[in-house]
Amino acid sequence: MQLAIEDSSLEQVVDLIMKKRGYVPENQIVGRTISIQEFAQKYAKPHGSAWVKRNILYPFKPDWCSNIHPGRGGKMTIFEYPAAIWMNEHRKEIDWDAK
């Protein structure tokens, strides 16, 4: 027995499964900015924003983070797509056990 499924229906099912598993399509993060808190939650869990600043942003000074020292009342901006790529490429250089 052979079952015919339309490509569009199959895409919808795959998208639903991917979303349930936490995968984000690349085109959804391109051009998107996130806060330091969201970055810590998504890319450095279980570490918080202070740990991210101390162990990733200040030592590496990545170009995907603008206004790295915003000062009082300022806001740091993280460009998610290049940050995700950078984190994947540099994950072994980060001391994940640092306090």
Backbone hydrogen bonds in HBPLUS format (Angstrom, degrees):
<---DONOR---> <-ACCEPTOR-->    atom                        ^
c    i                          cat <-CA-CA->   ^        H-A-AA   ^      H-
h    n   atom  resd res      DA  || num        DHA   H-A  angle D-A-AA Bond
n    s   type  num  typ     dist DA aas  dist angle  dist       angle   num
A0010-LEU N   A0006-GLU O   3.06 MM   4  6.36 160.8  2.09 155.6 161.3     1
A0011-GLU N   A0007-ASP O   2.86 MM   4  6.08 157.1  1.91 151.8 158.1     2
A0012-GLN N   A0008-SER O   3.10 MM   4  6.29 154.6  2.17 141.4 147.4     3
A0013-VAL N   A0009-SER O   3.14 MM   4  6.42 157.3  2.19 147.7 153.0     4
A0014-VAL N   A0010-LEU O   2.94 MM   4  6.20 166.5  1.96 154.9 158.6     5
A0015-ASP N   A0011-GLU O   2.83 MM   4  5.97 163.0  1.86 151.8 156.9     6
A0016-LEU N   A0012-GLN O   3.00 MM   4  6.17 153.5  2.07 142.6 149.7     7
A0017-ILE N   A0013-VAL O   2.99 MM   4  6.27 161.6  2.02 152.5 157.0     8
A0018-MET N   A0014-VAL O   2.85 MM   4  6.05 166.8  1.87 156.3 160.2     9
A0019-LYS N   A0015-ASP O   2.90 MM   4  6.04 157.7  1.95 146.5 152.7    10
A0020-LYS N   A0016-LEU O   2.97 MM   4  6.20 159.3  2.02 148.9 154.3    11
A0021-ARG N   A0017-ILE O   3.06 MM   4  6.30 144.4  2.19 146.0 155.5    12
A0023-TYR N   A0018-MET O   2.92 MM   5  5.21 150.9  2.01 157.2 150.0    13
A0022-GLY N   A0019-LYS O   3.05 MM   3  5.08 158.9  2.09 104.1 110.4    14
A0028-GLN N   A0025-PRO O   2.86 MM   3  5.48 157.4  1.91 119.9 127.6    15
A0029-ILE N   A0026-GLU O   3.09 MM   3  5.63 154.7  2.16 114.4 121.4    16
A0030-VAL N   A0026-GLU O   3.24 MM   4  6.44 135.4  2.45 150.9 163.4    17
A0032-ARG N   A0029-ILE O   3.16 MM   3  5.14 165.5  2.18 119.0 121.0    18
A0080-GLU N   A0032-ARG O   2.91 MM  48  5.75 150.3  1.99 153.2 162.6    19
A0034-ILE N   A0078-ILE O   2.83 MM  44  5.34 154.9  1.89 149.8 158.4    20
A0078-ILE N   A0034-ILE O   3.24 MM  44  5.34 150.5  2.33 158.4 162.5    21
A0039-PHE N   A0035-SER O   2.95 MM   4  6.19 158.1  2.00 149.5 156.2    22
A0040-ALA N   A0036-ILE O   2.96 MM   4  6.12 162.8  1.99 146.5 150.7    23
A0041-GLN N   A0037-GLN O   3.05 MM   4  6.26 157.4  2.10 145.4 151.5    24
A0042-LYS N   A0038-GLU O   2.94 MM   4  6.11 159.7  1.98 151.5 156.2    25
A0043-TYR N   A0039-PHE O   2.79 MM   4  5.65 167.8  1.80 158.7 162.5    26
A0044-ALA N   A0040-ALA O   3.06 MM   4  4.72 144.2  2.20 119.4 125.9    27
A0047-HIS N   A0044-ALA O   2.76 MM   3  5.55 143.6  1.89 141.9 141.3    28
A0052-VAL N   A0048-GLY O   3.06 MM   4  6.37 156.6  2.12 149.4 156.5    29
A0053-LYS N   A0049-SER O   2.97 MM   4  6.20 162.2  2.00 151.0 155.0    30
A0054-ARG N   A0050-ALA O   3.01 MM   4  6.17 169.4  2.02 150.1 153.0    31
A0055-ASN N   A0051-TRP O   2.82 MM   4  5.83 157.4  1.87 154.7 160.1    32
A0056-ILE N   A0052-VAL O   2.85 MM   4  5.19 142.5  1.99 139.4 144.3    33
A0057-LEU N   A0052-VAL O   3.01 MM   5  6.33 158.4  2.05 148.1 154.9    34
A0058-TYR N   A0053-LYS O   2.91 MM   5  5.76 170.1  1.92 156.6 158.5    35
A0060-PHE N   A0056-ILE O   3.12 MM   4  5.79 155.6  2.18 142.4 150.0    36
A0061-LYS N   A0057-LEU O   2.80 MM   4  5.14 144.1  1.93 136.5 145.9    37
A0065-CYS N   A0062-PRO O   3.45 MM   3  6.04 162.0  2.49 114.9 116.4    38
A0079-PHE N   A0064-TRP O   2.89 MM  15  5.32 170.3  1.90 162.5 165.8    39
A0066-SER N   A0077-THR O   2.81 MM  11  5.22 154.4  1.88 155.8 161.0    40
A0077-THR N   A0066-SER O   3.10 MM  11  5.22 173.4  2.10 148.7 150.8    41
A0074-GLY N   A0071-GLY O   3.21 MM   3  5.45 161.9  2.24 119.6 124.2    42
A0083-ALA N   A0079-PHE O   3.13 MM   4  6.11 150.0  2.22 151.5 160.2    43
A0084-ALA N   A0080-GLU O   2.80 MM   4  5.95 156.4  1.86 157.0 162.0    44
A0085-ILE N   A0081-TYR O   3.14 MM   4  6.42 162.0  2.17 152.8 157.1    45
A0086-TRP N   A0082-PRO O   2.89 MM   4  5.99 164.1  1.92 145.9 150.8    46
A0087-MET N   A0083-ALA O   2.85 MM   4  6.00 162.4  1.89 150.6 155.4    47
A0088-ASN N   A0084-ALA O   3.12 MM   4  6.28 153.8  2.19 142.1 148.7    48
A0089-GLU N   A0085-ILE O   3.00 MM   4  6.29 155.1  2.07 150.3 157.2    49
A0090-HIS N   A0086-TRP O   2.86 MM   4  5.95 142.8  2.00 152.6 162.6    50
A0093-GLU N   A0090-HIS O   2.93 MM   3  5.36 148.2  2.03 115.1 124.9    51
A0098-ALA N   A0095-ASP O   3.18 MM   3  5.55 165.7  2.20 112.1 116.4    52
